[in-house]
Each structure stands twice: as structure tokens, then as C-alpha cells.
Amino acid sequence: MAIMVRDLPPEERPREKLLLQGPRALSNAELLAILLRSGTKKKSVLRIAEEILAHIKEQGLSAMVHISAVELAKIDGVGKVKAATLQAAVELGRRLSMQSAGKIQVIHGPEDVAQFALPRFRFEQKEHFAVMLLNTKNHIIGMPEVSVGSLSASVVHPREVFRAAIDYAAAAMILLHNHPSGDPTPSREDIAVTDRLVKAGKVMDIPVLDHVVLGRETFTSFKEKGLIH
């Protein structure tokens, strides 16, 4: 027989626990259970929440950003209404993170680059290569994407990178891309592409100031690692 939330002691029920201890005290399943609000006759809301997490176990919690309402609704006990609620909550969280990024207007170092770009690329499941374009005072004037997919010299071509810089009349640029694995350690391909673009920047008189590789929560700066020459 399934244990329902109503059968739990009041202090162990997700909603009451949140009110008493705050949201950080709750597990992922408990937070989802609050959004789902109710279970079914045979299945508790906590059990449904656990099944949602099991469904995305391989990709991790970040998969909630990409999972569709249709796919969520197929999980037993979810349905269209609960799926819509979950998607709305995820989207609000994404917009909040983007809002904080919008406060960065001038780049003083790689921390500013990461704070500006992480909300956009943190949960992407493919590698996205972009260029942060700056004016003479290091104000951000654009951050166009150049390629999507695996990072290689054949995909990231100087022609496309510097076409964007010329279109924006940029004085300098910072290269950036994400690692879907969450580990921002530069690969040999990353280093090779960077060397090629740094050399092109010297010819074009549009210097490449840095290359920032983004993980989920952390980043690596080529400049800080001494990899920009």
C-alpha cells in the first residue's frame, strides 16, 4: 500500500517542511511534489516526483529545461496540467538567471564573462560556440553564436567569427563555448581552435582577449591559464 503525503507527520510533508525550514531544506523530489500538488488514488505525489527524476536520471536535473510538456504528461500521474505547471516553474527560474546576467554591461575579467554567458549556455546539450564582442571601453555590444556542435577547426572558421566582429564594428572579442559535460577543462581541440583565432585576430587587428570555457557552475579562462599568446 502506497504511503500518501497525508499519512506523513506534518513536519515531513513537503509544503509544511518548506514553510518551517525554507526551500533549501527540501530534496528535489519534495520541491517537485509541491509543484505537482497532488498524487493519484494509487500513487503519492512524492512517488510521482521521484518517477519524474528517474525519467531524467541520465541527463540530470538540468534536463528539466529541455523536456517537453508532452513528454512530461506521459509519465503516469502527471498529465497536461501538472506538466504545464512544471514547465512554467522551470521557465521562471531560467528567466531569473537571465535577468541577473543582464546587469553585466562592462567586462572587467573572465568572471564577468561567465556571469553574463552561463545562464544562456549552462543547460545546453550540445556545444555552442559564441563570440562576446566589445567596444573600445570593453562594453558588450553583442554575443552572436557562430556554431553548434562539436568544437573543431572545420566547424569554427575564422571567416565566420570575424564576419560577426566586423558586422558589429567590434574593437575586441572574447571567445566562449560550453561543455555539456559540465567540466570546463579545455580540450586539445579547444586549444587548437583558439590558437588559430588568436592569430587571425592579430591579422584583422581585432584582438582575441580570452577564451572562456563554460561548465555548469564553473568556467576556465585561457588567459588565466596562460593559454592565450
C-alpha positions in Angstrom: 0.0 0.0 0.0 1.4 3.4 -1.0 2.2 5.9 1.7 0.5 9.2 0.9 1.7 12.6 1.9 -1.3 13.0 4.2 -0.1 9.9 6.1 3.3 11.6 6.9 3.8 13.6 10.1 3.1 17.3 9.4 6.7 18.4 9.7 7.7 15.8 7.0 5.1 16.9 4.4 6.9 18.9 1.6 4.8 22.1 1.8 4.8 22.3 5.6 8.6 21.5 5.7 9.2 24.3 3.2 7.3 26.8 5.4 9.1 25.7 8.5 12.7 25.2 7.2 12.8 27.1 3.9 13.1 25.7 0.3 16.8 24.8 0.6 15.9 22.1 3.2 13.9 20.2 0.6 15.0 17.5 -1.8 14.4 17.8 -5.5 11.6 15.3 -5.2 10.0 17.3 -2.4 10.2 20.5 -4.4 8.6 18.8 -7.4 5.9 17.4 -5.2 4.9 20.9 -4.1 4.5 22.0 -7.8 2.6 18.8 -8.7 0.3 19.4 -5.6 -1.5 16.1 -5.7 -1.0 12.4 -6.5 -3.5 9.8 -7.6 -5.5 7.2 -5.7 -2.8 4.7 -6.0 0.3 6.8 -6.1 1.5 9.6 -3.8 2.7 12.9 -5.2 6.2 12.2 -3.8 6.3 8.9 -5.8 5.3 10.8 -9.0 8.0 13.3 -8.3 10.5 10.5 -7.9 9.4 8.9 -11.2 10.0 12.2 -13.0 13.5 12.4 -11.6 14.1 8.8 -12.5 13.0 9.6 -16.1 15.7 12.2 -16.4 18.3 10.4 -14.3 20.9 10.0 -17.1 20.9 13.7 -18.1 20.4 15.1 -14.5 18.1 17.8 -13.2 19.2 20.2 -16.0 17.1 18.0 -18.4 14.0 19.7 -17.0 14.9 22.7 -19.1 14.6 20.7 -22.3 11.9 18.1 -21.6 8.7 18.9 -23.3 5.2 19.2 -21.7 4.1 16.3 -24.0 6.9 14.0 -22.7 6.2 15.0 -19.1 2.5 14.4 -19.4 3.1 10.8 -20.5 4.6 10.0 -17.0 1.9 8.2 -15.0 0.2 10.7 -12.6 1.4 13.9 -14.3 -0.9 14.8 -17.1 -1.1 18.0 -19.1 -2.0 20.4 -16.2 0.9 19.3 -14.0 3.3 19.2 -16.9 2.4 22.8 -17.8 2.9 23.9 -14.1 6.4 22.3 -14.1 7.4 23.9 -17.4 6.2 27.3 -16.1 8.3 26.9 -12.9 11.4 25.9 -14.9 11.0 28.9 -17.3 10.6 31.3 -14.4 13.9 30.0 -13.0 15.6 30.4 -16.4 14.3 34.0 -16.7 15.5 34.9 -13.2 19.0 33.7 -14.1 19.0 35.6 -17.3 17.9 38.8 -15.5 21.0 38.8 -13.3 23.2 38.3 -16.4 21.7 41.4 -17.9 23.2 43.6 -15.2 26.7 42.9 -16.6 27.5 45.6 -19.2 31.2 46.1 -18.9 33.7 43.2 -18.9 36.5 43.5 -16.3 37.6 39.9 -16.3 36.5 36.3 -17.0 34.2 36.3 -14.0 32.0 38.9 -15.8 32.1 36.8 -19.0 30.9 33.7 -17.1 28.2 35.6 -15.2 26.8 37.0 -18.4 27.0 33.8 -20.5 26.4 31.0 -18.1 22.6 31.5 -17.9 22.4 31.2 -21.6 24.5 28.2 -22.2 24.6 26.3 -18.8 22.0 23.7 -19.8 22.6 23.3 -23.5 23.1 19.6 -24.5 25.4 20.4 -27.4 28.5 22.6 -27.6 27.6 26.2 -28.6 30.5 28.5 -29.7 29.9 32.2 -29.4 31.9 35.4 -29.5 31.4 38.2 -27.0 32.1 41.4 -28.9 33.4 44.5 -27.1 33.9 48.2 -28.0 36.9 50.2 -27.1 35.7 50.6 -23.4 35.0 46.8 -23.0 31.2 47.3 -23.1 29.4 44.3 -24.5 27.9 45.1 -27.9 26.8 41.6 -28.9 27.3 37.9 -28.3 26.3 36.0 -31.5 26.6 32.3 -31.8 29.0 31.0 -34.5 28.4 27.3 -34.4 26.6 24.5 -32.7 28.0 21.0 -32.4 31.4 19.6 -31.6 34.2 22.1 -31.5 36.7 21.7 -34.2 38.7 23.8 -36.7 36.4 22.7 -39.5 33.3 23.9 -37.7 34.7 27.1 -36.1 36.1 29.0 -39.1 37.8 32.4 -38.7 35.8 33.7 -41.6 32.5 33.3 -39.6 34.0 34.5 -36.3 35.4 37.7 -37.8 32.4 38.4 -40.0 30.4 38.8 -36.8 33.1 41.1 -35.3 33.1 43.3 -38.5 29.3 43.4 -38.6 29.2 44.8 -35.0 32.3 47.0 -35.6 33.9 45.3 -32.6 37.2 46.6 -31.2 38.0 43.2 -29.5 36.4 39.9 -28.7 36.3 37.1 -26.2 35.7 33.6 -27.4 33.4 31.3 -25.4 31.7 28.0 -25.6 30.1 25.5 -23.2 31.0 21.9 -22.3 27.7 20.0 -21.9 29.5 17.5 -19.6 29.8 20.3 -17.1 33.7 20.1 -16.9 35.2 23.3 -18.4 38.7 21.8 -18.8 39.9 22.8 -22.3 40.5 20.0 -24.8 43.2 19.8 -27.4 40.6 20.9 -30.0 39.8 23.9 -27.9 43.4 24.9 -27.7 43.9 24.4 -31.4 40.9 26.5 -32.4 41.9 29.3 -30.0 45.4 29.5 -31.4 44.0 29.7 -34.9 41.6 32.5 -34.0 44.2 34.5 -32.0 46.5 34.5 -35.0 43.6 35.6 -37.2 42.7 38.4 -34.7 46.2 39.8 -35.0 46.0 39.9 -38.8 42.5 41.5 -38.6 43.5 43.9 -35.8 40.6 42.7 -33.7 42.4 41.1 -30.7 41.1 37.9 -29.0 41.3 38.8 -25.3 40.3 35.5 -23.9 38.6 32.2 -24.4 36.2 31.2 -21.6 35.0 27.6 -21.5 31.7 27.2 -19.5 30.7 24.3 -17.4 27.5 24.1 -15.4 28.6 26.2 -12.5 32.3 26.8 -13.2 34.5 28.1 -16.0 38.0 28.1 -17.3 39.8 31.2 -18.7 42.5 30.7 -21.3 44.0 34.0 -20.3 44.2 33.0 -16.6 45.8 29.6 -17.6 48.4 31.3 -19.8 46.9 29.7 -22.9 46.5 33.0 -24.9 49.7 34.1 -26.6 
